[in-house]
Amino acid sequence: MDILFAGNTAAVSEGFYNAIEKEYRCIVLNESCTKDKLKKKNILFFKSENDEDTEHIFRSFNFETVVFFSRVLDGEKKIFDELEKLEYILYLCRKRNISSFIYITGNRPQEDRKKGEMSREVLLAACEQLCRKAAQVQGLRVQLLRVPYLYHTVIKTSHAGRWLDTVLSGKQLVLPGYESTQTDFLREDDLALLLCRMFDDPWEEPYLDSNISGRNKISFEELAKLYTELGREHGLQVEVKYSGKDECTPLYQTDEWARREYGWAPMADIRRDLEEASHSQLERNNKNKNRRAHSILSRRIFRIVVEQIVLFAVAEALNYLTRDNGMFNFIDFRFVYITIIACINGLGAGAMSALMAGVGYIFSNAAQMSWQVLFFNVQNWLPFACYLLIGCVLGYNRDKARDDIKSKADELKLLEEKYDFLQGLYTEVAKGKERFNNQIIGYKDSFGKMYSVVKRLNSTLPEMVFYEAVDVCEEILGNSHVAIYSIKADSTFARLYVCSRRCTGSAEKSLKITDYPELLECLKNNETFFNRKALKNYPAYATPIRREGVLVGMLLIMEADYTQMNMEFSNKLRIMSDLIQDSLVRAMEFYEMGEKMIEDTRILEADKFEELLDVKKRMRRKQYSDYVLLEIEVKDDRKLNEISRRISGLVRENDVLGIGKDGKLCLLLSQTSSADMKAVAGRLLNSGIEFEQVRE
């Protein structure tokens, strides 16, 4: 089900849409939609900059309900474009035949509005009047929900969240009202839960005006104390001021409509939520401090600088301490310093260490020779060249080795991803192979299963075909509301022959098919009836059963869920109907060819009647059908012809006369219970036919 959220959608956070159940697809119109919010699970965000964008979205989706957020939810005083946007959305709802519209606005009562700005009060009244007119004229079901402050303490899209952020930032808090102003707060996920219940069970009245309370009645004085205490926990002194203007502030309003109609009650507590949000913010601040310290220490540049300074100082100290020791005259610790830095940190750090070693060399020899000799004597260039050569060569080799390792690691990762993909593909193919094998052998759509269906319906007894037909339809179609009716050529009534257990008692035993003109028209045209218009008292599906072009029955699906209201199910039903039709016609022909009736009567001989009675018993055990068995008292066997003729005129076409196993004449009343016996018994007794009901 597609739900459109329009208007001031910035009044709620993304968490509000996440709280909507996954079975609904939320399409959100937003004037400032970023790319990373364009699509998320069942939530689609669209940027609507003009009317053309909005109309394009209405054409692209089939919306069941439109939810419009008012600008007053943000406490805005200037709402000049509210009426224009609302009027355009209502126009598109009428154009696209949308049935339900929910307008979420503030809960200031009419008498309080008159104290506020005249333009704002006139615009709000006009918006509500526009909604009422839409309900009266357009036939649109309009629900006007008046809500208090909507809040979400974690994200700064609500007043409560912004006020908490102001307090924790050490700034002055300004509350829009007086100390005594009583207000209310409703958490977004509580409102989302109510909307989900309204989506599930839409309000049927044309217009609704209701106050939705968050059950968080609190004065601004109490709210200021709460924020002050939260600030103290963070070591902050909070200064609170009151604006002295509360014409835009929601008040505490109660209404039992939501609880009475939808069993809804808000669960959130603003005090507890603010405390939890404050504690969470305190924990985040501590973690951020630790993270910053760790980040500084873990930065590569900082580490390299520290290593350079420490190792350079150590090398210079060692050179200074060993300057008079003959054993160390041939060792320059600057080479060790350069080697360590270059091998650990690469070319850049190695070159830098070579330069620092050169500086150290200059300062260590400055006291022994003049700078002219130091710089212009070619022999003194050799240490600088060696320092730079060692630093660059070792650093380059280190970087090259690191790049090779990284390249191999990337190649290995790519190969792992490739083989993971191939492994997943192979696993999916193997599962698909097994699934298709199982489907071919025995799945409900397979040729093997269709062969099984044909085999089960292959009976020479029509009653057995009816019995198996219900089982087969339930199994193949996955529907437990199957009913099969028989129709006599010159009758306007259809008689229930057999039905699913769930339909027993609810399915009409006699249907006047002329009361269902659209269904009858489809059956006459040999088409499947599909109740797309949700016609009252009509079945979900109906398919004809014909014999030599004459309508002799129909297969009905009394109820179907929304997943079965599609062309695939309709095609399966038509296939099943044709299979049942072929089997039934073949059984009737065989039955008529080998029909064993007592001569000049409609009375079945004992063996055929017992076979028929056995099938009826099996139907009763599965609650597919019911019957009553009567023993007819016959004083003269020579008058069986007359008795058969008289009884046949008193009962239905699908009721059967036959000889029981004890040799007595029996009447089997199909789809008849003991409670339905009165009408039949009256007709038989009035005709002078005596009988006794057989107790089985």
C-alpha positions in Angstrom: 0.0 0.0 0.0 1.4 3.4 -1.0 1.0 6.3 1.4 2.0 9.9 0.5 3.3 12.3 3.1 3.1 15.9 1.9 3.1 19.4 3.3 5.5 20.3 6.1 7.3 16.9 6.2 10.3 18.5 7.8 8.2 18.7 11.0 9.0 15.1 11.7 12.3 13.2 11.6 13.2 10.3 9.4 12.6 8.1 12.5 8.9 8.8 12.1 8.8 7.1 8.7 11.0 4.2 10.0 8.3 3.6 12.6 5.7 3.1 9.8 5.2 -0.7 9.3 7.1 -2.3 6.5 4.0 -3.3 4.6 3.4 0.3 3.7 5.5 2.2 1.2 6.0 5.7 2.3 6.5 8.4 -0.4 7.7 11.6 1.2 7.6 15.0 -0.5 10.4 17.2 0.7 11.6 20.6 -0.6 15.2 20.0 0.6 15.8 16.3 -0.1 19.5 15.2 -0.2 20.7 12.4 -2.5 21.5 10.0 0.3 17.8 10.2 1.4 16.3 9.5 -1.9 15.6 5.8 -1.2 15.7 3.8 2.0 14.0 0.4 2.3 10.2 1.1 2.2 10.7 4.9 2.3 11.1 7.0 -0.9 12.0 10.7 -0.6 11.3 13.0 -3.5 12.3 16.6 -4.0 9.2 18.6 -4.9 10.2 22.1 -6.1 7.0 22.9 -8.0 3.5 21.7 -8.8 4.7 19.7 -11.8 6.9 17.6 -9.6 4.0 16.9 -7.2 1.6 16.0 -10.0 4.2 13.7 -11.6 4.5 11.8 -8.3 0.7 11.4 -8.1 0.7 9.9 -11.5 3.5 7.6 -10.7 2.0 5.9 -7.7 -1.4 4.6 -6.7 -1.9 6.2 -3.3 -4.5 4.8 -0.8 -4.1 7.6 1.7 -2.5 11.1 1.7 -1.1 12.6 4.9 -0.6 16.4 5.0 1.5 18.0 7.7 0.6 21.6 8.6 3.3 24.3 9.0 1.9 25.2 12.5 3.5 22.0 13.8 6.8 23.9 13.7 5.3 26.8 15.7 5.5 28.9 12.6 3.6 32.2 12.6 3.9 32.9 8.9 1.9 30.2 7.1 1.0 32.1 4.0 1.5 29.3 1.5 -0.3 26.6 3.6 -3.7 27.2 2.0 -2.3 27.1 -1.5 -0.4 23.9 -1.0 -3.4 22.2 0.8 -5.8 23.2 -2.0 -3.5 21.8 -4.7 -3.0 18.5 -2.8 -6.8 18.1 -2.4 -7.3 18.9 -6.1 -4.8 16.1 -7.0 -6.6 13.7 -4.5 -9.9 14.4 -6.3 -8.3 14.0 -9.7 -6.7 10.6 -8.8 -9.7 9.3 -6.9 -7.9 8.9 -3.6 -10.3 7.9 -0.9 -8.6 9.0 2.4 -6.9 12.3 3.4 -5.4 12.9 6.9 -4.6 16.6 7.8 -2.3 16.8 10.9 -2.4 20.3 12.4 -1.9 22.1 15.8 -4.4 21.8 18.6 -5.1 25.5 19.5 -8.8 25.9 20.1 -10.8 28.4 18.1 -11.3 30.8 21.0 -7.6 31.0 21.6 -6.8 31.6 18.0 -8.7 34.9 18.0 -6.2 36.3 20.4 -3.4 35.7 17.9 -2.6 37.3 14.6 -5.6 37.9 12.4 -4.0 36.7 9.2 -2.8 33.4 10.8 -6.2 32.8 12.4 -8.0 33.4 9.1 -5.7 31.1 7.1 -6.0 28.2 9.6 -9.8 28.6 9.6 -9.8 28.6 5.8 -7.6 25.4 5.7 -10.0 23.6 8.0 -13.0 24.8 6.0 -11.4 23.6 2.8 -11.0 20.1 4.3 -14.7 20.1 5.3 -15.8 21.1 1.9 -13.6 18.4 0.3 -15.4 15.8 2.5 -18.8 17.2 1.5 -18.3 17.8 -2.2 -15.6 15.4 -3.3 -16.7 12.4 -1.3 -13.2 12.3 0.2 -12.9 10.8 3.7 -11.1 13.6 5.6 -9.6 13.1 9.1 -8.3 16.2 10.8 -6.0 15.3 13.7 -5.0 18.1 16.1 -1.7 17.2 17.8 0.5 18.9 20.4 4.3 19.3 20.1 5.8 16.4 18.2 9.2 15.4 19.5 12.1 13.2 18.9 14.9 14.0 21.4 17.8 12.5 19.5 17.4 14.4 16.2 17.1 18.2 16.3 13.9 18.3 14.2 11.6 18.9 17.2 11.2 21.6 19.7 12.1 19.3 22.6 15.3 18.2 20.8 16.3 21.7 19.9 15.7 23.0 23.4 17.9 20.2 24.8 20.6 21.0 22.4 20.5 24.7 23.4 20.8 23.7 27.1 23.7 21.3 26.5 25.4 24.0 24.4 25.4 26.4 27.4 23.1 28.9 25.6 20.1 30.8 27.0 16.8 28.9 26.6 13.8 30.8 25.5 10.4 29.0 26.0 7.5 30.4 23.8 4.9 31.2 26.5 4.4 32.0 30.2 5.5 30.0 33.2 1.9 28.8 33.7 1.3 27.8 30.1 0.2 24.1 30.0 1.5 22.3 27.0 1.7 18.7 25.8 4.2 16.5 23.9 3.5 13.5 21.6 6.4 11.3 20.4 6.6 10.6 16.7 6.5 6.8 16.9 3.3 7.0 18.9 1.7 9.1 16.2 3.1 6.6 13.6 1.5 3.7 15.4 -1.9 5.5 15.3 -1.6 6.3 11.6 -0.7 2.6 10.9 -3.9 1.5 12.6 -5.9 4.1 10.6 -4.3 2.8 7.4 -5.3 -0.8 8.4 -8.8 0.1 9.3 -9.8 3.4 7.5 -12.3 5.7 9.2 -15.5 5.3 7.3 -17.2 8.6 8.2 -16.8 11.5 5.7 -15.3 13.9 8.2 -13.5 13.6 11.5 -12.1 16.3 13.8 -10.2 15.0 16.8 -7.6 16.0 19.3 -4.7 13.6 19.8 -3.0 13.9 23.2 0.5 12.7 24.1 -0.5 12.4 27.8 2.5 14.5 28.7 0.8 17.5 30.4 3.5 19.8 31.6 3.8 23.6 32.3 6.7 25.6 31.0 7.8 26.2 34.6 8.1 22.5 35.1 9.8 22.1 31.8 12.3 24.8 32.6 13.2 23.0 35.9 13.7 19.8 34.0 16.1 21.4 31.5 17.9 23.2 34.3 18.5 19.9 36.1 19.7 18.3 32.9 22.1 21.2 32.3 23.6 20.8 35.9 24.4 17.1 35.2 26.7 18.4 32.4 28.1 21.1 34.7 26.2 23.9 33.0 24.3 26.8 34.4 21.1 27.2 32.4 19.4 30.6 32.0 15.7 30.2 31.1 13.5 33.0 29.8 9.8 33.1 28.7 8.7 34.9 25.6 5.3 35.9 27.0 3.6 35.0 23.8 1.9 31.6 23.5 -0.5 32.1 20.6 1.5 29.5 18.6 2.1 27.1 21.5 0.1 23.8 21.5 -2.1 23.3 24.6 -3.0 20.2 26.5 -6.2 18.8 24.8 -7.8 15.4 25.5 -10.0 13.3 23.3 -10.9 9.6 23.8 -11.6 9.0 20.1 -8.3 7.2 19.3 -8.5 5.0 22.4 -12.2 4.2 21.7 -12.0 3.5 18.0 -8.4 2.1 17.6 -7.4 1.0 21.1 -4.5 3.5 20.8 -2.7 5.1 23.8 0.6 7.0 23.8 3.4 5.2 25.6 6.2 7.9 25.6 7.1 10.0 28.7 8.8 13.3 27.8 10.6 13.5 31.1 12.1 10.1 30.8 13.0 10.6 27.2 14.7 13.9 27.9 16.8 12.3 30.7 17.8 9.4 28.5 18.7 11.8 25.7 20.8 13.9 28.1 22.7 10.9 29.4 23.3 9.6 25.9 24.7 13.0 24.9 27.0 13.0 28.0 28.3 9.6 27.1 28.8 10.7 23.5 30.7 13.7 24.6 33.0 11.6 26.8 33.6 9.1 23.9 34.3 12.0 21.6 37.0 13.3 23.9 38.6 9.9 24.2 38.3 9.5 20.4 39.9 12.8 19.7 42.9 12.0 22.0 43.2 8.6 20.4 42.9 10.1 16.9 45.7 12.6 17.6 48.0 9.9 18.9 47.2 7.6 16.0 47.8 10.1 13.2 50.7 9.1 11.1 52.2 12.5 10.7 52.2 13.2 14.4 53.9 9.8 15.0 56.5 10.4 12.3 57.3 13.9 13.7 57.8 12.5 17.2 59.9 9.6 15.9 62.1 12.1 13.9 62.7 14.3 16.9 63.4 11.5 19.4 65.7 9.5 17.1 67.5 12.6 15.8 68.2 13.7 19.4 69.4 10.2 20.3 71.7 10.0 17.3 73.2 13.4 18.0 73.7 12.6 21.6 75.5 9.3 20.8 77.8 11.1 18.3 78.6 13.7 20.8 79.3 11.2 23.6 81.5 8.9 21.4 83.5 11.7 19.7 86.7 11.0 21.7 86.3 7.2 21.7 88.6 5.5 19.1 86.3 2.5 18.8 83.5 4.6 17.5 85.4 6.9 15.2 84.3 4.9 12.2 80.6 4.8 13.2 78.1 7.6 12.3 74.9 7.2 14.3 73.2 9.5 11.9 73.2 6.6 9.3 71.5 4.4 11.9 68.9 7.2 12.5 68.2 7.6 8.8 68.0 3.8 8.2 65.4 3.3 10.9 63.2 6.2 9.8 63.4 5.3 6.1 62.7 1.6 6.6 59.8 2.4 8.9 58.1 5.4 7.3 59.2 5.4 3.6 60.7 7.9 1.1 59.3 11.2 2.4 60.3 10.5 6.0 63.7 9.1 4.9 64.5 12.3 2.8 63.5 14.4 5.8 65.7 12.5 8.1 68.6 12.9 5.7 68.2 16.6 5.7 68.0 16.7 9.5 71.2 14.5 9.7 72.9 17.0 7.3 71.9 19.9 9.6 73.3 17.9 12.6 76.5 17.3 10.6 76.9 21.0 9.9 76.4 22.0 13.6 78.8 19.3 14.8 81.6 20.5 12.5 81.0 24.2 12.7 83.4 24.6 15.6 86.2 22.8 13.8 86.2 24.5 10.4 84.9 27.6 8.8 81.7 27.5 6.8 83.6 28.3 3.5 85.7 25.2 3.9 82.6 23.2 5.0 80.6 24.1 2.0 83.2 24.5 -0.8 85.4 21.6 0.0 84.2 18.8 -2.2 85.3 16.2 0.3 82.7 17.5 2.8 79.9 16.9 0.3 80.2 13.2 0.6 78.4 12.8 4.0 75.4 14.9 2.7 75.3 12.7 -0.5 75.5 9.5 1.6 72.7 10.7 4.0 70.4 11.6 1.1 71.2 8.5 -0.9 70.6 6.1 2.1 67.4 7.9 3.0 65.9 8.0 -0.5 67.0 4.4 -1.5 65.8 2.7 1.7 62.6 4.9 1.8 61.9 4.1 -1.9 62.4 0.3 -1.3 60.1 0.5 1.7 57.3 2.3 -0.2 57.7 0.0 -3.2 57.4 -3.1 -0.9 54.3 -1.5 0.8 52.7 -0.7 -2.6 53.4 -4.3 -3.7 51.9 -5.7 -0.6 48.8 -3.4 -0.9 48.5 -4.3 -4.6 48.6 -8.0 -3.7 46.2 -7.5 -0.9 43.7 -5.7 -3.2 44.1 -8.4 -5.8 43.5 -11.0 -3.1 40.5 -9.2 -1.9 39.2 -8.9 -5.4 39.7 -12.6 -6.0 38.0 -13.4 -2.7 35.0 -11.3 -3.7 35.0 -12.9 -7.1 35.1 -16.4 -5.7 32.5 -15.5 -3.0 30.2 -14.3 -5.8 30.9 -17.5 -7.8 30.3 -19.6 -4.7 27.0 -17.8 -4.0 26.1 -18.1 -7.7 26.9 -21.8 -7.6 24.9 -22.3 -4.4 21.9 -20.5 -5.8 22.1 -22.5 -9.0 22.3 -25.7 -7.0 19.3 -24.7 -4.9 17.4 -23.7 -8.0 18.2 -27.0 -9.6 16.9 -28.8 -6.5 13.9 -26.6 -6.3 13.0 -27.1 -10.0 13.5 -30.8 -9.7 11.1 -30.9 -6.7 8.7 -28.7 -8.7 8.8 -31.1 -11.7 8.2 -34.1 -9.4 5.6 -32.8 -7.1 5.2 -29.0 -6.7 1.8 -27.6 -7.1 2.3 -26.0 -10.5 4.3 -28.8 -12.1 3.3 -31.3 -14.8 3.7 -34.1 -12.3 1.2 -32.4 -10.0 -1.2 -31.7 -12.8 -1.0 -35.4 -13.8 -1.9 -36.2 -10.2 -4.9 -33.9 -10.3 -6.1 -35.5 -13.5 -5.7 -38.9 -12.0 -7.7 -38.0 -8.9 -10.5 -36.5 -10.9 -10.6 -39.5 -13.2 -13.8 -41.2 -11.8 -16.9 -42.5 -13.3 -19.0 -41.3 -10.4 -20.0 -37.6 -10.5 -20.2 -37.4 -6.7 -16.6 -38.7 -6.5 -15.5 -36.0 -9.0 -17.1 -33.3 -6.8 -15.5 -34.8 -3.7 -12.0 -34.8 -5.1 -12.5 -31.4 -6.8 -12.7 -29.5 -3.4 -9.5 -31.3 -2.2 -7.7 -30.5 -5.4 -8.7 -26.8 -5.5 -7.7 -26.2 -1.9 -4.3 -27.9 -2.6 -3.5 -26.3 -5.9 -5.0 -22.8 -5.4 -4.1 -22.5 -1.7 -7.6 -21.3 -0.9 -10.0 -22.8 1.6 -13.2 -21.1 0.5 -14.2 -23.3 -2.5 -17.8 -24.1 -3.4 -19.3 -26.0 -6.4 -22.9 -25.4 -7.4 -25.0 -27.3 -9.9 -27.4 -25.5 -12.2 -30.4 -27.0 -14.0 -30.9 -25.8 -17.5 -34.4 -24.3 -17.0 -33.8 -23.1 -13.4 -32.8 -19.7 -12.1 -31.4 -21.3 -8.9 -28.0 -22.9 -8.4 -27.9 -25.7 -5.8 -24.8 -26.1 -3.5 -23.3 -29.5 -4.2 -20.1 -29.4 -2.2 -18.0 -26.8 -0.5 -14.9 -26.4 1.7 -15.1 -26.9 5.4 -14.7 -23.2 6.1 -17.7 -22.4 3.9 -20.0 -25.0 5.6 -22.8 -23.0 7.2 -21.9 -19.7 5.4 -22.3 -20.8 1.8 -25.9 -20.4 0.6 -27.5 -23.8 -0.3 -29.5 -22.2 -3.0 -28.5 -19.1 -5.0 -30.8 -17.2 -7.2 -28.3 -16.5 -10.0 -30.4 -13.7 -11.5 -29.6 -11.7 -8.4 -26.0 -11.6 -9.6 -26.2 -10.2 -13.1 -22.5 -9.4 -13.6 -21.5 -12.9 -12.5 -24.2 -14.5 -14.7 -23.1 -12.5 -17.7 -19.6 -13.8 -17.3 -20.7 -17.4 -16.9 -23.0 -17.2 -20.0 -20.0 -15.9 -22.0 -17.9 -18.7 -20.7 -15.6 -16.3 -18.9 -14.1 -16.2 -15.4 -15.8 -13.7 -13.1 -13.3 -11.6 -11.1 -14.8 -9.4 -8.4 -12.5 -6.4 -9.1 -15.2 -3.9 -8.0 -15.6 -5.6 -4.6 -19.4 -6.0 -5.2 -21.3 -6.8 -2.1 -22.4 -10.5 -1.5 -20.5 -11.5 -4.7 -17.8 -14.2 -4.5 -14.2 -13.3 -5.3 -14.1 -15.6 -8.4 -16.5 -17.7 -10.4 -15.9 -20.0 -13.4 -18.5 -21.9 -15.4 -18.9 -25.7 -15.7 -20.5 -26.6 -19.1 -21.7 -29.7 -20.8 -22.2 -29.6 -24.5 -22.3 -25.8 -24.3 -25.0 -25.7 -21.6 -24.2 -24.2 -18.2 -24.6 -27.0 -15.7 -22.6 -25.7 -12.7 -20.1 -23.2 -11.4 -17.0 -23.2 -9.3 -16.8 -20.4 -6.8 -14.0 -19.0 -4.7 -16.1 -17.3 -1.9 -13.2 -15.4 -0.4 -9.6 -14.6 -1.5 -6.9 -12.5 0.2 -5.2 -9.7 -1.6 -2.3 -11.9 -2.7 -4.7 -14.0 -4.7 -6.5 -11.1 -6.5 -4.3 -11.3 -9.6 -4.2 -12.8 -13.1 -2.0 -15.7 -12.1 -4.6 -17.0 -9.6 -7.4 -16.4 -12.1 -5.5 -18.5 -14.7 -4.9 -21.3 -12.3 -8.6 -21.2 -11.3 -9.7 -21.5 -14.9 -7.4 -24.4 -15.5 -8.8 -26.2 -12.5 -12.3 -25.4 -13.6 -11.7 -26.9 -17.1 -10.2 -30.0 -15.5 -13.2 -30.5 -13.2 -15.5 -29.8 -16.1 -13.9 -32.4 -18.3 -13.8 -35.0 -15.6 -17.4 -34.3 -14.5 -18.8 -34.4 -18.0 -17.0 -37.7 -18.7 -18.2 -39.1 -15.4 -21.8 -38.1 -16.2 -21.6 -39.7 -19.6 -20.3 -42.9 -18.2 -22.8 -42.8 -15.4 -25.7 -42.3 -17.8 -24.4 -45.1 -20.1 -24.1 -47.6 -17.3 -26.9 -46.2 -15.2 -28.6 -49.0 -13.2 -32.1 -47.8 -12.5 -35.1 -50.0 -11.7 -37.1 -50.1 -14.8 -39.5 -47.2 -15.4 -38.3 -45.4 -12.2 -35.7 -43.0 -11.0 -34.6 -45.4 -8.3 -30.9 -46.5 -8.2 -30.2 -50.2 -7.8 -28.6 -51.3 -4.5 -24.9 -51.5 -5.6 -24.9 -48.0 -7.3 -26.8 -46.5 -4.4 -24.3 -47.9 -1.9 -21.4 -46.5 -3.9 -23.0 -43.1 -4.0 -23.8 -43.2 -0.2 -20.1 -44.1 0.5 -18.9 -41.0 -1.3 -21.5 -38.9 0.6 -20.2 -40.3 3.9 -16.6 -39.3 3.0 -17.8 -35.8 2.1 -19.6 -35.5 5.5 -16.5 -36.6 7.4 -14.5 -33.8 5.7 -17.4 -31.4 6.2 -17.6 -30.8 2.5 -21.2 -31.7 2.3 -24.1 -32.9 4.5 -27.0 -35.2 3.8 -30.0 -36.8 5.4 -31.0 -40.4 4.6 -34.7 -41.3 4.8 -36.3 -44.8 4.6 -39.5 -44.7 2.6 -42.3 -47.0 3.7 -43.5 -49.0 0.7 -46.5 -51.2 1.2 -46.6 -52.5 -2.4 -43.4 -53.0 -4.4 -45.5 -53.0 -7.5 -46.2 -49.3 -7.0 -42.5 -48.2 -7.1 -43.0 -46.4 -10.4 -45.8 -44.3 -8.9 -43.8 -43.6 -5.7 -40.7 -42.6 -7.7 -42.7 -40.2 -9.8 -44.4 -38.6 -6.8 -41.2 -38.2 -4.8 -39.2 -36.9 -7.8 -41.7 -34.0 -8.0 -41.3 -33.1 -4.3 -37.5 -33.0 -4.0 -34.6 -31.3 -5.8 -32.6 -32.5 -8.8 -29.6 -33.5 -6.8 -31.6 -35.6 -4.3 -31.4 -39.4 -5.0 -33.7 -42.3 -4.6 -32.2 -45.8 -4.3 -32.4 -49.2 -2.8 -30.5 -49.6 0.5 -28.4 -52.7 1.4 -31.4 -54.0 3.4 -33.6 -53.9 0.3 -35.6 -50.9 1.5 -36.3 -47.8 -0.5 -34.2 -44.8 0.6 -34.2 -41.1 -0.2 -30.8 -39.3 0.0 -31.3 -35.5 0.5 -28.1 -33.8 -0.5 -26.8 -30.7 1.3 -29.6 -31.1 3.9 -29.1 -31.2 7.7 -31.5 -32.4 10.3 -32.5 -28.8 11.0 -33.5 -28.3 7.4 -35.8 -31.4 7.4 -39.0 -29.6 8.2 -39.8 -28.3 4.7 -39.1 -31.6 3.0 -40.9 -33.6 5.7 -44.0 -31.4 5.3 -44.1 -31.9 1.5 -43.7 -35.7 1.8 -46.3 -36.1 4.6 -48.8 -33.9 2.7 -48.4 -36.2 -0.3 -49.1 -39.3 1.9 -45.6 -40.6 1.9 -44.5 -42.1 5.2 -40.8 -42.2 6.1 -38.3 -42.6 8.9 -35.0 -40.8 9.2 -32.0 -43.2 9.3 -29.6 -42.6 12.2 -26.0 -43.3 11.2 
